[in-house]
Amino acid sequence: MKPWTLLLLLLLIATGLCLAGVAVGSTGFSFNILAAQDAMQEQILWQIRFPRSVGSLLAGALLGLGGAIAQGLFRNPLADPYLLGASAGASLGVAVLLVAIGVSPAAVALMLRIGLTGTAFIGALAGVSLTLLLAHGVEQSIRLLLAGVIVGVVLFALTSLLTLMTPDIMRPMQAFMLGTSGFLSWASVWVLAPALLLCLLGAVGASRALDALTLGEATARSLGVRLSLVRLFLIAVLALATGAAVAQAGLIAFVGLVAPHLVRSRVLCTHGWLLMLSALTGGCLLLSADIVARWVIAPQELPVGVVTSLLGGAYLLVLMHRGPLSEKRA
């Protein structure tokens, strides 16, 4: 399949999923609402379902893009957007603010000013910064990976400790940790859309450096790639993409890991195409999971992170058992 063919196909799928996302509600699918004239139905359509669907598409696109960046940057097909401690930092930031709200009036004012999403974003950037500090910069990929694992383990342990010490925050923390698209709104869309545009432009601009990195660091240097500068720039883009998605939708597993694999299984392309196609694929995956989460046990909802974990885990299990075939197609 040609890259542009897959691009058009994904755009059609995304459009269809947006329509399906708008049509699904507490009673299942109802496409009559798309032509609703009632004021209440219009409000449900334009103020709840439509921004939620668009927000899920954008958040998934940021995670898919982050996964493609991480896998190209570290030359590791198992790398995902959470590799450098962004998810752990976001979780700790949310937990700290929730604990502080109960003991400090100043924390309440902070909550009203920047909200949990702002705190999660700051925590995600802090987690990545801590990883860079422990790795002593971006010179060595192995040190970055190890530092990211250490930061993730330690910060998640601190988050669990705070949750156990303050049982009152367990419910909101559970919603954040499992991932949810239920709080996505037009405000979320206005945050996610510029973040996606900025990250996509930055990543595609550095795609030639990622292509060179696939040949090895020594070859990349011989081709004139300034590895330290490129790594630092791409890590900043990765942190922004991951932080924005996690802040708005919580911790959603497997989307960033699976999206680039799905693209590689369909087309052979350079990183310029891979980044764009992975973003679209990630958006379609998360929006599909959101539709399933709302429909499968309606009128109740499953956490969307649970759905992505089940589907992503099943896909990787199949991919693992296919063995050499999956490697050839990748």
C-alpha distance (Angstrom), angle and dihedral (degrees) to the residues before:
residue distance angle dihedral
M1 . . .
K2 3.80 . .
P3 3.85 117.6 .
W4 3.80 93.6 -121.6
T5 3.83 90.3 50.4
L6 3.79 90.3 54.3
L7 3.81 89.5 46.0
L8 3.81 91.8 55.7
L9 3.80 91.3 44.2
L10 3.81 91.7 51.8
L11 3.80 91.3 48.4
L12 3.80 89.7 53.5
I13 3.81 91.0 47.2
A14 3.81 91.2 48.8
T15 3.82 90.9 51.1
G16 3.79 91.9 49.4
L17 3.80 91.8 47.3
C18 3.80 91.2 50.8
L19 3.81 89.5 54.7
A20 3.80 90.5 47.2
G21 3.80 90.6 47.4
V22 3.79 90.9 53.3
A23 3.81 91.4 47.7
V24 3.81 98.0 50.3
G25 3.79 118.5 85.8
S26 3.77 143.3 143.2
T27 3.82 91.3 -53.8
G28 3.81 96.0 45.7
F29 3.80 124.7 -107.8
S30 3.79 118.5 -3.0
F31 3.81 114.7 166.1
N32 3.83 90.8 178.6
I33 3.79 88.8 80.4
L34 3.81 89.3 68.4
A35 3.80 88.0 72.0
A36 3.78 95.0 37.8
Q37 3.79 118.8 147.7
D38 3.79 96.7 -179.9
A39 3.83 113.9 106.3
M40 3.80 93.1 -132.5
Q41 3.80 92.6 50.3
E42 3.80 91.0 47.6
Q43 3.79 90.1 52.6
I44 3.80 91.2 49.9
L45 3.80 89.8 47.7
W46 3.80 100.5 46.1
Q47 3.79 103.0 27.4
I48 3.82 102.3 37.9
R49 3.80 116.8 15.7
F50 3.80 101.6 33.4
P51 3.83 97.4 48.6
R52 3.79 89.4 43.3
S53 3.80 91.6 54.0
V54 3.81 93.7 44.9
G55 3.82 90.7 45.0
S56 3.81 91.6 51.5
L57 3.80 90.1 50.0
L58 3.82 91.7 50.7
A59 3.82 95.1 44.1
G60 3.80 91.2 49.3
A61 3.81 90.1 47.6
L62 3.81 90.5 54.3
L63 3.82 90.9 50.2
G64 3.82 92.5 46.6
L65 3.80 90.4 49.3
G66 3.79 90.8 47.1
G67 3.79 91.0 51.4
A68 3.80 92.4 51.8
I69 3.82 90.6 48.8
A70 3.81 92.8 48.4
Q71 3.80 94.2 47.6
G72 3.79 92.2 47.8
L73 3.79 94.9 43.2
F74 3.80 95.3 49.7
R75 3.82 95.5 30.4
N76 3.79 88.0 -130.2
P77 3.84 122.5 126.6
L78 3.83 89.8 -154.5
A79 3.80 94.9 57.9
D80 3.80 116.7 114.6
P81 3.82 135.7 -176.2
Y82 3.82 92.3 -96.0
L83 3.78 93.2 58.9
L84 3.82 97.4 104.2
G85 3.80 98.8 51.1
A86 3.81 100.3 -91.2
S87 3.80 94.8 127.9
A88 3.80 93.6 46.0
G89 3.80 91.7 48.2
A90 3.80 91.9 49.3
S91 3.81 91.7 50.0
L92 3.78 92.6 49.5
G93 3.80 91.6 47.4
V94 3.81 91.8 53.5
A95 3.83 92.0 45.6
V96 3.81 93.2 49.4
L97 3.81 92.4 50.5
L98 3.81 93.0 46.8
V99 3.80 90.7 51.1
A100 3.81 91.9 45.6
I101 3.81 92.9 51.6
G102 3.79 89.6 67.0
V103 3.81 95.1 52.6
S104 3.80 107.2 27.8
P105 3.84 130.8 54.0
A106 3.80 87.7 -159.0
A107 3.79 89.2 61.8
V108 3.79 89.7 55.9
A109 3.80 89.6 54.3
L110 3.81 89.4 48.7
M111 3.79 90.0 49.3
L112 3.81 91.0 53.2
R113 3.80 91.5 47.2
I114 3.81 103.6 47.6
G115 3.82 103.4 5.7
L116 3.79 128.5 -150.5
T117 3.80 90.9 -64.2
G118 3.80 92.0 57.5
T119 3.80 90.2 47.7
A120 3.80 91.1 49.5
F121 3.80 91.1 50.6
I122 3.81 92.3 49.9
G123 3.81 89.8 47.1
A124 3.81 91.3 51.0
L125 3.80 92.2 52.5
A126 3.81 89.8 45.7
G127 3.82 90.6 52.9
V128 3.81 92.3 52.0
S129 3.81 90.9 45.5
L130 3.80 90.3 52.3
T131 3.80 89.7 51.0
L132 3.81 91.0 52.3
L133 3.79 90.0 48.0
L134 3.80 93.5 51.7
A135 3.82 91.4 45.4
H136 3.82 90.8 51.2
G137 3.77 92.2 -124.9
V138 3.78 132.2 -44.5
E139 3.79 101.6 -62.0
Q140 3.81 98.1 108.3
S141 3.81 123.0 43.2
I142 3.81 93.6 -159.5
R143 3.81 91.9 55.1
L144 3.80 89.9 49.4
L145 3.80 91.9 51.5
L146 3.80 93.5 47.7
A147 3.80 92.5 45.4
G148 3.82 89.8 50.0
V149 3.80 91.4 52.2
I150 3.81 91.8 48.3
V151 3.80 93.5 47.7
G152 3.79 91.1 47.6
V153 3.80 94.3 51.1
V154 3.81 95.0 45.3
L155 3.81 96.7 44.9
F156 3.80 93.1 45.5
A157 3.83 88.3 50.4
L158 3.82 90.1 52.6
T159 3.80 90.2 48.3
S160 3.82 91.0 51.8
L161 3.80 90.5 48.0
L162 3.81 92.4 52.1
T163 3.81 90.6 47.5
L164 3.81 92.1 51.5
M165 3.81 92.1 46.7
T166 3.82 92.0 49.9
P167 3.82 109.5 37.7
D168 3.83 91.4 179.0
I169 3.79 91.1 73.9
M170 3.80 94.0 50.7
R171 3.81 96.0 95.7
P172 3.83 98.3 51.0
M173 3.80 90.0 41.1
Q174 3.79 90.4 51.4
A175 3.80 90.5 53.2
F176 3.80 90.5 50.2
M177 3.81 95.4 44.9
L178 3.82 93.9 48.2
G179 3.79 93.1 46.1
T180 3.77 124.6 -118.3
S181 3.78 136.8 -161.5
G182 3.79 93.6 -170.6
F183 3.81 93.7 97.9
L184 3.80 96.5 50.5
S185 3.80 111.8 121.3
W186 3.79 140.4 157.7
A187 3.81 87.7 -78.2
S188 3.81 88.1 58.0
V189 3.81 90.8 49.1
W190 3.82 91.3 53.1
V191 3.80 88.7 53.6
L192 3.80 98.2 42.3
A193 3.82 98.5 43.9
P194 3.84 97.3 58.0
A195 3.82 90.1 41.4
L196 3.81 90.7 53.4
L197 3.80 92.9 47.0
L198 3.79 92.3 48.6
C199 3.81 94.3 45.9
L200 3.81 93.3 45.0
L201 3.81 92.8 50.9
G202 3.80 91.4 47.5
A203 3.80 94.9 46.0
V204 3.81 95.2 46.2
G205 3.80 88.8 47.3
A206 3.82 88.8 57.7
S207 3.83 94.8 40.9
R208 3.82 93.7 105.7
A209 3.79 89.4 57.9
L210 3.81 89.5 51.8
D211 3.80 89.4 50.6
A212 3.79 89.2 52.8
L213 3.81 91.5 48.0
T214 3.81 90.8 59.0
L215 3.81 86.6 68.5
G216 3.81 92.3 55.0
E217 3.78 135.6 -87.1
A218 3.81 94.5 -87.5
T219 3.80 91.7 52.6
A220 3.79 91.3 45.8
R221 3.80 90.7 53.7
S222 3.79 91.0 48.5
L223 3.82 88.1 54.1
G224 3.79 90.1 56.2
V225 3.80 99.7 -101.2
R226 3.81 112.4 152.2
L227 3.78 95.1 -141.1
S228 3.81 98.7 -169.9
L229 3.79 93.3 50.9
V230 3.82 93.0 43.7
R231 3.82 92.7 48.6
L232 3.79 92.5 48.9
F233 3.80 92.1 48.5
L234 3.81 94.4 47.1
I235 3.80 92.0 46.1
A236 3.81 88.3 53.4
V237 3.82 90.0 51.1
L238 3.81 90.4 46.3
A239 3.81 91.4 50.0
L240 3.80 92.1 49.7
A241 3.81 93.4 47.8
T242 3.80 94.3 46.1
G243 3.79 95.0 41.0
A244 3.80 93.4 51.1
A245 3.82 93.7 47.5
V246 3.81 95.3 44.6
A247 3.80 93.0 45.3
Q248 3.80 92.0 56.0
A249 3.82 102.6 34.9
G250 3.81 107.1 19.8
L251 3.80 125.7 -128.5
I252 3.80 108.0 -21.9
A253 3.78 112.7 -179.5
F254 3.82 131.9 -145.4
V255 3.83 99.1 6.6
G256 3.79 93.4 100.9
L257 3.79 92.0 42.0
V258 3.80 98.6 46.3
A259 3.83 101.7 39.0
P260 3.86 96.9 70.8
H261 3.82 90.4 45.1
L262 3.79 91.0 54.2
V263 3.79 91.0 50.8
R264 3.81 93.3 48.4
S265 3.80 90.5 49.5
R266 3.82 89.8 59.2
V267 3.82 105.2 36.2
L268 3.78 141.4 19.9
C269 3.79 106.9 -136.1
T270 3.78 145.6 142.6
H271 3.80 121.9 -95.8
G272 3.79 92.1 -95.6
W273 3.79 90.3 67.4
L274 3.81 94.0 32.5
L275 3.80 92.9 58.6
M276 3.80 94.2 50.4
L277 3.80 94.5 42.9
S278 3.81 92.6 46.1
A279 3.80 89.9 52.8
L280 3.80 91.8 52.0
T281 3.81 91.8 44.1
G282 3.80 91.7 50.0
G283 3.79 90.4 50.7
C284 3.80 92.0 50.7
L285 3.81 91.4 47.4
L286 3.79 95.1 51.9
L287 3.80 93.8 43.4
S288 3.82 89.7 49.3
A289 3.80 90.0 50.4
D290 3.81 90.4 48.5
I291 3.81 91.1 52.9
V292 3.81 91.1 49.1
A293 3.82 91.0 46.6
R294 3.82 91.0 54.3
W295 3.81 96.7 41.5
V296 3.79 108.8 38.7
I297 3.84 98.2 69.7
A298 3.83 99.4 15.1
P299 3.00 131.0 -160.0
Q300 3.80 83.9 35.3
E301 3.80 122.8 55.9
L302 3.77 134.2 -133.4
P303 3.81 117.9 -138.1
V304 3.79 104.1 -97.5
G305 3.82 90.5 -135.1
V306 3.81 89.3 62.4
V307 3.81 90.8 54.2
T308 3.82 93.3 48.5
S309 3.81 90.6 47.9
L310 3.81 92.6 52.1
L311 3.80 95.0 45.2
G312 3.81 94.6 39.9
G313 3.78 92.9 47.5
A314 3.80 91.4 49.5
Y315 3.81 91.5 49.6
L316 3.80 93.6 49.9
L317 3.80 90.4 47.1
V318 3.80 90.2 54.8
L319 3.79 90.4 45.0
M320 3.80 90.8 51.6
H321 3.80 93.6 51.6
R322 3.81 92.2 48.4
G323 3.81 87.0 63.2
P324 3.82 114.8 168.9
L325 3.81 92.7 17.8
S326 3.80 91.8 62.3
E327 3.81 90.4 48.1
K328 3.80 91.9 52.8
R329 3.76 93.1 50.4
A330 3.81 92.7 45.7
